Amino acid sequence: MDDAATATLRSLLRHRLDLIADHAFRDRDPAAHLDALRTVSEEITAWQETHRHEIPRRLDHFLTSCSYEKALRFVDSGGTWMGH
């Protein structure tokens, strides 16, 4: 997986986690918040489909399971994080 692909995934994962944590956005406009979450989740899925043949199986597992915090830790660790 090249650096640009890794940076894109990292950005998508962080964006999704930031959206989840944005309670003010959720409380102010629940529909828009849900739409934003749906959009970024679809972008993560599209990224995974595009790169599935080149990513480690563990990362693929985290993405397939929607374990996005684990996926981000895996990416941030350079693929060495072996959390459960």
C-alpha positions as CSV (number, residue, x, y, z in Angstrom):
1,M,0.0,0.0,0.0
2,D,1.6,3.3,-1.0
3,D,1.9,6.4,1.1
4,A,-0.9,8.3,-0.7
5,A,-3.4,5.4,-0.2
6,T,-2.4,5.1,3.4
7,A,-2.8,8.9,3.9
8,T,-6.3,8.8,2.3
9,L,-7.4,5.9,4.5
10,R,-6.0,7.6,7.6
11,S,-7.9,10.8,6.7
12,L,-11.2,8.9,6.1
13,L,-11.0,7.0,9.3
14,R,-10.1,10.1,11.4
15,H,-12.9,12.0,9.7
16,R,-15.5,9.3,10.6
17,L,-14.3,9.1,14.2
18,D,-14.4,12.9,14.5
19,L,-17.9,12.9,13.2
20,I,-19.0,10.3,15.7
21,A,-17.5,12.5,18.5
22,D,-19.2,15.7,17.2
23,H,-22.2,15.7,19.5
24,A,-22.9,19.3,18.8
25,F,-23.3,18.5,15.1
26,R,-25.5,15.5,15.9
27,D,-27.7,17.5,18.3
28,R,-28.0,20.5,15.9
29,D,-28.8,18.5,12.8
30,P,-29.3,14.8,13.3
31,A,-30.2,14.1,9.6
32,A,-27.1,15.9,8.2
33,H,-24.9,14.2,10.8
34,L,-26.3,10.8,9.8
35,D,-25.8,11.7,6.1
36,A,-22.1,12.7,6.8
37,L,-21.5,9.5,8.6
38,R,-23.1,7.5,5.8
39,T,-21.0,9.3,3.2
40,V,-17.7,8.8,4.9
41,S,-18.5,5.1,5.6
42,E,-19.3,4.6,1.9
43,E,-15.9,6.3,1.1
44,I,-14.1,3.9,3.4
45,T,-15.9,0.9,1.9
46,A,-15.0,2.1,-1.6
47,W,-11.3,2.7,-0.6
48,Q,-11.3,-0.9,0.8
49,E,-12.7,-2.4,-2.4
50,T,-10.1,-0.5,-4.5
51,H,-7.2,-1.5,-2.3
52,R,-8.3,-4.9,-1.0
53,H,-5.7,-6.8,-3.1
54,E,-2.8,-4.8,-1.5
55,I,-3.7,-4.3,2.1
56,P,-2.8,-6.7,5.0
57,R,-5.5,-9.2,5.9
58,R,-5.7,-7.8,9.4
59,L,-6.5,-4.3,8.1
60,D,-9.1,-5.8,5.7
61,H,-10.6,-7.6,8.7
62,F,-10.9,-4.4,10.7
63,L,-12.4,-2.5,7.8
64,T,-14.9,-5.4,7.0
65,S,-15.9,-5.5,10.7
66,C,-16.3,-1.7,10.7
67,S,-13.7,-1.6,13.5
68,Y,-12.5,1.8,12.4
69,E,-10.6,2.7,15.6
70,K,-8.7,-0.5,15.3
71,A,-8.1,0.1,11.6
72,L,-6.7,3.6,12.4
73,R,-4.4,2.2,15.1
74,F,-3.2,-0.4,12.7
75,V,-2.5,2.2,10.0
76,D,-0.9,4.6,12.5
77,S,1.4,1.9,13.8
78,G,2.7,1.1,10.3
79,G,0.9,-2.2,10.4
80,T,2.5,-3.5,13.6
81,W,-0.5,-3.0,16.0
82,M,-1.9,-6.4,17.0
83,G,-4.8,-5.3,19.2
84,H,-7.9,-7.3,19.7
